[in-house]
């Protein structure tokens, strides 16, 4: 472990990364708008009240005849440290257009300002609010799905776990796109089949120590559901689509969690993305389009009435 394993050092580095990301966010947002220009998007900004802090969210509305469409809550990536709601703009525009869902893209609280357990608790409160306030905002909170990329995928998994434990709200699908699901295992011990994967060990040290400063807490079910320490029965948890890039350092833990969900009867599909690394959809429009089409298809299927409904 390097000096980055010291929580206060990791927190300081995380704050510097946040400042640099803020300075570059406008340019990055303009570049990301280039992907899928055929989907322009109808958006508005809302604020969701939570006990942690108010959560800003961008709402993407689909064109179509459904007066009260299903709703999908999306959580962006960024190692639980970086704010990056704009990075998922192409995904949100795509899903609103192709899945016919309202997408609520959440700008959630991040570490080190809000370390664990604040982000997963706030994420759950935002999803519960979305489920309860559909009539006021023009979506069907009874046809609810959640998802996210990287850290956002981990938060989506944590939301589904809390919904299972608290008896709702009902979630028709959880979409886990290259999520980190085992923070007990050090980042440097996670292997890739390529020599220089996108995620570097120093990044993992910064993210993990800023997000969960106490290593003894990293086995918590809302942090590391893919670690063997979590043995709870997941029967009844929301059905899941798990997507793992083949070159990603997080591939093994994503696969383990997919297997665990399958054992609980909760796996819709586990899709490996060949020749792809962590965050591949940020710069590969072809692979992104293939994955986004899969997500859109699964969201449409999840919104369909089940027999007996």
N, C-alpha and C positions, 0 to 999 in steps of 0.2 A: 504494500500500500504506500502511495506517495503522500506528500504533504496535503494533497487535495482530499485525502481521507479525513482530514481534520475538519469538523463541521463549520467552524467559523471561517476557515480559509475557503471551503467550498461555497459558503454563503457569499463571501466577498467576490469570488470569481463569478458566481451566478449573477450578482448585481451588475458587474461589468458587462457580462454577456447581454443582460437585459438592456442596458444603455446602448450598446452597439446595435442590437437588434432594432430598437426603437428608431435609431438614426437611419437605418437601412430599410425600414418597413414600407415607406412610400414607394421606393423604387421596386422593391420585391412585389408589392401589390400590383403595380402596373404591369410587371412581367407576367404575373400569374393570370391577369385578365386575358392575355393572349390565348390561353388554352381554352378550347371549346367556345369560340366567339359566337357560334350559332345559338348558344343559350345565353340570352342577355340577362335574364333574371329581373324579378319585381321584388324589391327589397324595402324593408323598413327596420328601424332600430327600436328596440324595446328595452326596458330594465325590469329584471326579475328580482323581487325581494327575497333575500335569504337571511338566515341568522348569522352567517359568516360576514357577508358584505353584499351590497346590491350587485347583481350580475348583469352586465350589458350583454345583449344578444342581437344578432342580425337575423331577421326573419325573411326567408325566401318563399315566395308564393308561386304555385304552379298556375299556368294558364289551363283552362278547361271548364267543364260544365259542373263539376262536383261543387256544390255550394259549401260543403264542410268536409274538406279532404282530410286524409290521415296526416299525422304529424310525426316527424323524425327529429330527434334531438341529437345534435352533433357536437363532439368535443375534439378540438384540435390537438396536435402534437406539440412537442417542445420540451420534453424531459421534465415535466411538472414545474418548469422554471420560466420558460419563454412564453410571452404572450404572442399569439399568432393567429388570431381569428381570421385574418385576411388570407392566410395561406390555403384555407379550405374553400375559398370562394368558387373555384372551378368545380369542385366536388358538389358543393351545395347547389349551384346553378344546374348542374347535370341531373342531380337527383330530383330537384323540383320539377324539371321538365320531363324527364324520362320515367320517373316513378310516380309522378302525380301527387307528391306529398308536399306539405308545408315543412320546410327545414328551419329549425331553430338552432342557429350556430352560436354557441355559448362562449363568451369571453370570461372564463372562470378565474378564480383566485389562484395565484401561483406562489411557489416557494422562492426564496426563503422568507418573504413577507408573510406567507400563509403556509407553513409546513403541514405535513400530515398530522391529524386527520382532516384538516379543513377542506382541501379540494374534493375528496370523495363525498364528504358530507354535504358540501355546497352543491355538488353535481346532482346528488339525489334530491335535494330540495328543489332544484330547478326543474328536474323531470317531474316531480310530484306537482309542482305549480303548473307546468305545461299540461299535465293530465287533467287538472282541476279547473283550468281557465279557458278551455277551448271555446266555449260558447261566447265568451267575451272577445275573442280574437280571431274567430273564423276558421278554427280547425277542430277536428274530432279527437278529443283527448282519450276517447275509448279505443281508438286505433293508433296506438303509440308504439314507436320503435326508438332505439337508442343506438349510437355508434360513435366510433372515433378512430383516429389514427395515432399510432405510437402511444404517448402518454394518455392521449384522449381515449384510445381503445382500452387502456387499463382503467380509466375512470368509468367508461361504459360498463365494463365488467363489474366494477365495484357498485355501480348503480343497480345492475341486475341482481347482485348478491343482496344488497340492502332491501330491494323490493321483495325478494324471496323471503327474507327474514321478517319483514314488517307486514307481510300480507298485501303488498301492492305498492304502487299502482301496477295493474297488469301491463306487461311489456310483451309485445308480439314477436319481437326479434331484437337481438343484440348483435351489432356488427363490430367485430374486433379485428382491426387492420394493423398488422405488425405491432401488437401491443407488448410492452414490458410487463411480465406477470410473475417475475421472480427476482426480487431485489435482495434476497438473502445471498444468492450466488454473486460474488464480485464480478464487476463488468469485465475485468481482465481474464477471468476464467471462462467466459463465454466465447466459444469458438465459431469461426466462419470457415466455409470451404474455399474462400479466396484469401489472398495474402493481406490485402488492405481494405477491409470493409468500411462502410461509411461511419459507423459508430466506433469511435476510438475509446480505449480504456479510460483516458483522462476525462472524457465526456461523462461516462458512466459514474466516475467518482464524484464529479461535480454535481450531477443531477441527483444521484442517490443520497449523498450526504446533505445536500441542501433541502431535499424533500423530506427525508426521514433521518434526522441527525443521529438518533439513537439506534445503533445496529440491532439492539434487542427487540425493536418494534417491527423490524422488516419482515418478520414472518407473519404479520397480521394478515387476515384473510382478505382485507381490502387493498393490500399491497402486493402479496405474493400468493395468489390462489393456485399457481402452477408449481409451488414448492411442496415437497412431500409432507411438510409440517401441517398443511391444511388437509384434513381428512374428513371434513363435514360432508354429510349427504346433500348433494345438489339436486336431488329429485324435485322437479317443479320449477326450477330456475328457467328464465326466459330462453327460448330456442336461440341458437347462435350460428352465425356465419363467421368463421375464423379464416383470416387470410395471412399467409406467411411467405414473404419473399425468400427464395432459396439461399441467397447469399447473406442474409441478415444474421447478425450475432444473436438476435432474439428468436431465431427460427425454432430452436429446440424447446424453449419454454412455451411458445405459441402452440407447437405440436402437442406437447404434454397436456396443455389445458384443453385442447380440442379433444384429445383422447378421454380426458376426464369428463368432459361434457357429453361425449358419445356414450360413456358408461352410464350416465344419468339420464340418457334418452333425450338430450337437449341439443344435439348437434344437427343443424340443418345441412351444413357442408363445411368441409375444410379444404380450402383451395391454396395450393402451393403456386407461387408465381415464379416460373423458371427464369434464370439469367437476370435476376432482379435483387436489389439490395434495399436496405431500409430507406424509406422516403422516395422510392423510385418514381412514384406518381407525380412528384414535384417537377420532374424534368423529362419524362418519357410519356408523351401524349398517347402513343399507341397502346402501351401497357396500361396506362391510366384508364383509357377508354374501355379496355377489355374488363378491367376490374370494376370500374364504375357501372358498367352495364350489368355485371353480375350482381352488384349490390342493389341496383335499381330493380332487377328482376326479383330478388329475394324480398325487397320491401313491398313490391306489388303483391306478391304471393302472401306475405304476412298480413296485408290489409284485407285480404279476401275473407268474407264470412265463412266460418267453419260450419260443417254440418251440425245441425242441432241448435245453431245460434238463432 
